[in-house]
Amino acid sequence: MFALHGFEGASTRDIARRADVNQGLITYYFGSKEALWKACVDQVFARLFDRYVAAPPTGTQREQLRAAIRTFVQFAAENPEVHRFMIHEAGANTPRLRWMLKRYVAPLFSLTRELLERARAERGPSIAISPEQLFTLLVGAAPQPFATAAAARQLFGVDPRDAAFVDTWSAFVERLVLPG
């Protein structure tokens, strides 16, 4: 419900109805809608961080950056609600946004910058993208076809959940970042 309607648009009544639980259980277990929201953010980012831990980087620095990009695109394809969730929160400077940025997004940005800098240090074609551009591409454009799957199906006649589409899209994002 937070991914569909944002924090302000999601009511605990609707959340309880969608989860098929008594609304009082939300208050009992979480205390507030904001605490429930934070638990949802924790769960979403735990899945993302687990994905990176499950696939430790190997190969050259460029190969590691490619693998990180592919992992992120595949995660976005499997979890399209994450992008929608982020879009709702990133539009306003709220305490929730600041909490999420500090706790999860800033560490991901640091990891992205580190991967890019290590890949740049290797010999080979130069990498022209900045860390800010790479991060924005990854969190903004890369998940877009999955977060807006209905539009992609209608406009382009493709199912973004299809494995071939995910592979093609991932390869496209990699080519944007890494030449050759």
C-alpha contacts under 8 A as a table, 3 or more apart, distances in Angstrom:
res1	aa1	res2	aa2	distance
1	M	4	L	4.98
1	M	5	H	5.80
1	M	6	G	7.19
1	M	10	A	5.64
1	M	14	D	7.60
1	M	15	I	6.18
2	F	5	H	5.30
2	F	6	G	4.44
2	F	7	F	5.43
2	F	9	G	7.56
2	F	10	A	5.71
2	F	37	W	7.50
2	F	85	F	6.31
3	A	6	G	5.75
3	A	81	E	5.54
3	A	82	V	7.03
3	A	84	R	5.18
3	A	85	F	4.08
3	A	86	M	7.83
3	A	88	H	7.26
4	L	10	A	7.99
4	L	81	E	7.80
4	L	84	R	6.96
4	L	85	F	7.36
5	H	8	E	7.35
5	H	9	G	4.76
5	H	10	A	5.47
5	H	88	H	7.65
6	G	9	G	5.30
6	G	10	A	6.04
6	G	85	F	6.79
6	G	88	H	5.15
6	G	89	E	6.96
7	F	10	A	5.47
7	F	37	W	7.38
7	F	88	H	7.69
7	F	89	E	7.69
8	E	11	S	7.58
10	A	14	D	6.76
10	A	15	I	6.98
11	S	14	D	5.23
11	S	15	I	6.21
12	T	15	I	4.87
12	T	16	A	5.94
12	T	23	Q	6.59
12	T	26	I	7.36
12	T	33	K	6.57
13	R	16	A	5.21
13	R	17	R	6.15
13	R	23	Q	5.89
14	D	17	R	4.99
14	D	18	R	6.03
15	I	18	R	5.13
15	I	19	A	6.08
15	I	23	Q	7.95
16	A	19	A	5.06
16	A	20	D	5.80
16	A	21	V	5.10
16	A	22	N	5.98
16	A	23	Q	5.02
16	A	26	I	7.36
17	R	20	D	4.90
17	R	21	V	6.35
17	R	22	N	7.61
17	R	23	Q	7.64
18	R	21	V	7.90
21	V	25	L	7.08
22	N	25	L	5.59
22	N	26	I	7.64
23	Q	26	I	5.60
23	Q	27	T	7.26
24	G	27	T	5.30
24	G	28	Y	6.12
25	L	28	Y	4.80
25	L	29	Y	5.91
26	I	29	Y	5.42
26	I	30	F	5.56
26	I	31	G	6.84
26	I	32	S	7.33
26	I	33	K	7.74
26	I	36	L	7.40
27	T	30	F	5.30
27	T	31	G	4.27
27	T	32	S	5.68
27	T	33	K	7.77
28	Y	31	G	5.80
30	F	33	K	7.39
30	F	35	A	5.54
30	F	36	L	5.51
31	G	35	A	6.54
31	G	36	L	7.80
32	S	35	A	5.21
32	S	36	L	6.38
33	K	36	L	5.03
33	K	37	W	6.13
34	E	37	W	4.88
34	E	38	K	6.19
35	A	38	K	5.05
35	A	39	A	6.20
36	L	39	A	5.02
36	L	40	C	6.25
37	W	40	C	5.04
37	W	41	V	6.27
38	K	41	V	4.96
38	K	42	D	6.07
39	A	42	D	4.98
39	A	43	Q	6.19
40	C	43	Q	5.07
40	C	44	V	6.15
41	V	44	V	5.11
41	V	45	F	6.13
41	V	100	M	7.53
42	D	45	F	5.44
42	D	46	A	5.89
43	Q	46	A	5.06
43	Q	47	R	6.39
44	V	47	R	5.43
44	V	48	L	6.67
44	V	82	V	6.86
45	F	48	L	4.92
45	F	49	F	6.04
45	F	104	Y	6.98
46	A	49	F	5.13
46	A	50	D	5.86
47	R	50	D	5.10
47	R	51	R	6.27
48	L	51	R	5.20
48	L	52	Y	6.74
48	L	72	F	7.96
48	L	75	F	6.98
49	F	52	Y	5.23
49	F	53	V	6.29
50	D	53	V	5.02
50	D	54	A	5.91
51	R	54	A	5.13
51	R	55	A	6.48
51	R	71	T	7.43
51	R	75	F	7.79
52	Y	55	A	5.37
52	Y	56	P	6.52
52	Y	68	A	7.61
52	Y	71	T	7.40
53	V	56	P	5.71
57	P	64	Q	5.35
57	P	67	A	7.33
57	P	68	A	7.92
58	T	63	E	7.41
58	T	64	Q	6.06
59	G	62	R	7.95
59	G	63	E	5.65
59	G	64	Q	6.22
60	T	63	E	5.04
60	T	64	Q	6.18
60	T	119	A	7.91
61	Q	64	Q	4.98
61	Q	65	L	6.24
61	Q	115	L	7.19
61	Q	118	R	5.90
61	Q	119	A	4.63
61	Q	122	E	7.04
62	R	65	L	5.02
62	R	66	R	6.12
62	R	118	R	7.90
62	R	119	A	4.75
62	R	120	R	7.93
62	R	122	E	7.68
62	R	178	L	7.86
63	E	66	R	4.95
63	E	67	A	6.03
64	Q	67	A	4.99
64	Q	68	A	6.14
64	Q	115	L	7.46
65	L	68	A	5.04
65	L	69	I	6.22
65	L	115	L	5.80
65	L	116	L	6.76
65	L	119	A	6.87
66	R	69	I	5.14
66	R	70	R	6.16
66	R	174	E	6.14
66	R	178	L	7.87
67	A	70	R	5.04
67	A	71	T	5.97
68	A	71	T	5.03
68	A	72	F	6.11
69	I	72	F	5.16
69	I	73	V	6.20
69	I	138	L	7.46
69	I	170	S	7.22
69	I	173	V	7.51
69	I	174	E	6.53
70	R	73	V	5.17
70	R	74	Q	6.08
70	R	170	S	5.48
70	R	171	A	7.59
70	R	174	E	7.49
71	T	74	Q	5.18
71	T	75	F	6.06
72	F	75	F	5.00
72	F	76	A	6.11
72	F	138	L	7.47
73	V	76	A	5.00
73	V	77	A	6.18
73	V	138	L	7.74
73	V	142	A	6.17
73	V	143	P	6.44
73	V	166	V	7.38
73	V	169	W	7.85
73	V	170	S	5.81
74	Q	77	A	5.02
74	Q	78	E	6.28
74	Q	166	V	6.64
74	Q	170	S	7.54
75	F	78	E	5.14
75	F	79	N	5.92
76	A	79	N	5.03
76	A	80	P	5.42
76	A	82	V	7.23
76	A	83	H	7.33
76	A	142	A	7.69
76	A	143	P	5.15
76	A	146	F	6.74
77	A	80	P	5.79
77	A	143	P	6.76
77	A	146	F	5.29
77	A	147	A	7.97
77	A	160	P	7.27
77	A	161	R	6.23
77	A	166	V	6.86
78	E	161	R	7.51
79	N	82	V	5.85
79	N	83	H	7.98
80	P	83	H	5.79
80	P	84	R	6.91
80	P	143	P	7.01
80	P	146	F	5.33
80	P	147	A	4.57
81	E	84	R	5.08
81	E	85	F	5.89
81	E	147	A	6.45
82	V	85	F	4.96
82	V	86	M	6.16
83	H	86	M	5.09
83	H	87	I	6.16
83	H	139	V	7.34
83	H	140	G	7.68
83	H	143	P	6.42
83	H	144	Q	7.45
83	H	147	A	6.15
84	R	87	I	5.12
84	R	88	H	6.39
84	R	147	A	6.23
85	F	88	H	5.45
85	F	89	E	6.65
86	M	89	E	5.26
86	M	90	A	5.84
87	I	90	A	5.28
87	I	91	G	6.53
88	H	91	G	6.12
89	E	92	A	6.31
89	E	94	T	7.96
89	E	96	R	7.63
89	E	97	L	5.90
90	A	93	N	7.34
90	A	97	L	6.42
92	A	97	L	7.47
93	N	97	L	6.28
93	N	98	R	7.18
94	T	97	L	5.18
94	T	98	R	6.39
95	P	98	R	5.06
95	P	99	W	6.07
96	R	99	W	5.09
96	R	100	M	6.18
97	L	100	M	5.12
97	L	101	L	6.01
98	R	101	L	5.13
98	R	102	K	6.10
99	W	102	K	5.34
99	W	103	R	6.00
100	M	103	R	5.21
100	M	104	Y	5.66
100	M	105	V	6.50
101	L	104	Y	5.58
101	L	105	V	4.50
101	L	106	A	5.49
102	K	105	V	6.39
102	K	106	A	5.51
102	K	107	P	7.53
103	R	106	A	6.94
103	R	107	P	7.22
104	Y	107	P	5.61
104	Y	108	L	6.39
105	V	108	L	5.06
105	V	109	F	6.14
106	A	109	F	4.96
106	A	110	S	6.17
107	P	110	S	4.99
107	P	111	L	6.21
108	L	111	L	5.05
108	L	112	T	6.14
109	F	112	T	4.97
109	F	113	R	6.09
109	F	131	P	7.93
109	F	135	F	6.43
110	S	113	R	5.10
110	S	114	E	6.10
111	L	114	E	5.08
111	L	115	L	6.15
112	T	115	L	5.17
112	T	116	L	6.16
112	T	131	P	6.88
112	T	134	L	7.77
112	T	135	F	6.70
113	R	116	L	5.12
113	R	117	E	6.06
113	R	131	P	5.07
113	R	132	E	7.98
114	E	117	E	5.14
114	E	118	R	6.13
115	L	118	R	5.28
115	L	119	A	6.17
116	L	119	A	5.08
116	L	120	R	6.08
116	L	131	P	6.74
117	E	120	R	5.02
117	E	121	A	6.31
118	R	121	A	5.17
118	R	122	E	6.91
119	A	122	E	5.54
120	R	123	R	7.66
120	R	126	S	6.75
120	R	127	I	6.16
125	P	179	P	6.37
125	P	180	G	7.26
126	S	179	P	7.53
127	I	177	V	6.97
127	I	178	L	6.04
127	I	179	P	6.90
128	A	177	V	7.73
129	I	133	Q	6.06
129	I	134	L	6.23
129	I	177	V	6.37
130	S	133	Q	5.10
130	S	134	L	6.12
131	P	134	L	5.08
131	P	135	F	6.06
132	E	135	F	5.21
132	E	136	T	6.07
133	Q	136	T	5.14
133	Q	137	L	6.01
134	L	137	L	5.06
134	L	138	L	6.14
134	L	177	V	7.08
135	F	138	L	5.05
135	F	139	V	6.10
136	T	139	V	5.33
136	T	140	G	5.43
136	T	141	A	7.41
137	L	140	G	5.25
137	L	141	A	5.04
137	L	142	A	6.10
138	L	141	A	6.12
138	L	142	A	5.01
138	L	143	P	7.24
139	V	142	A	6.35
139	V	143	P	6.62
140	G	143	P	6.35
140	G	144	Q	6.57
141	A	144	Q	5.18
142	A	145	P	7.49
142	A	169	W	7.85
142	A	170	S	7.83
142	A	173	V	6.73
143	P	146	F	5.53
143	P	147	A	6.20
144	Q	147	A	5.17
144	Q	148	T	6.07
145	P	148	T	5.21
145	P	149	A	5.58
145	P	152	A	6.14
145	P	160	P	6.25
146	F	149	A	4.95
146	F	160	P	5.67
146	F	161	R	7.01
148	T	151	A	5.57
148	T	152	A	6.43
149	A	152	A	4.98
149	A	153	R	6.09
149	A	159	D	6.94
149	A	160	P	6.00
149	A	161	R	7.92
150	A	153	R	5.20
150	A	154	Q	6.29
151	A	154	Q	5.11
151	A	155	L	5.82
152	A	155	L	5.24
152	A	156	F	5.39
152	A	157	G	6.77
152	A	158	V	6.33
152	A	159	D	7.02
152	A	160	P	7.05
153	R	156	F	5.65
153	R	157	G	4.63
153	R	158	V	4.83
153	R	159	D	5.44
153	R	160	P	7.46
154	Q	157	G	5.59
154	Q	158	V	7.80
158	V	165	F	7.66
159	D	162	D	5.51
159	D	165	F	7.27
160	P	163	A	7.96
160	P	165	F	5.72
160	P	166	V	6.51
161	R	165	F	7.05
161	R	166	V	6.77
162	D	165	F	5.32
162	D	166	V	6.37
163	A	166	V	5.04
163	A	167	D	6.18
164	A	167	D	5.15
164	A	168	T	6.13
165	F	168	T	5.06
165	F	169	W	5.93
166	V	169	W	5.15
166	V	170	S	5.96
167	D	170	S	5.11
167	D	171	A	6.14
168	T	171	A	5.16
168	T	172	F	6.19
169	W	172	F	5.00
169	W	173	V	6.28
170	S	173	V	5.18
170	S	174	E	6.19
171	A	174	E	5.02
171	A	175	R	6.19
172	F	175	R	5.14
172	F	176	L	6.38
173	V	176	L	5.12
173	V	177	V	6.58
174	E	177	V	5.27
174	E	178	L	5.85
175	R	178	L	5.16
175	R	179	P	5.91
175	R	180	G	7.40
176	L	179	P	7.27
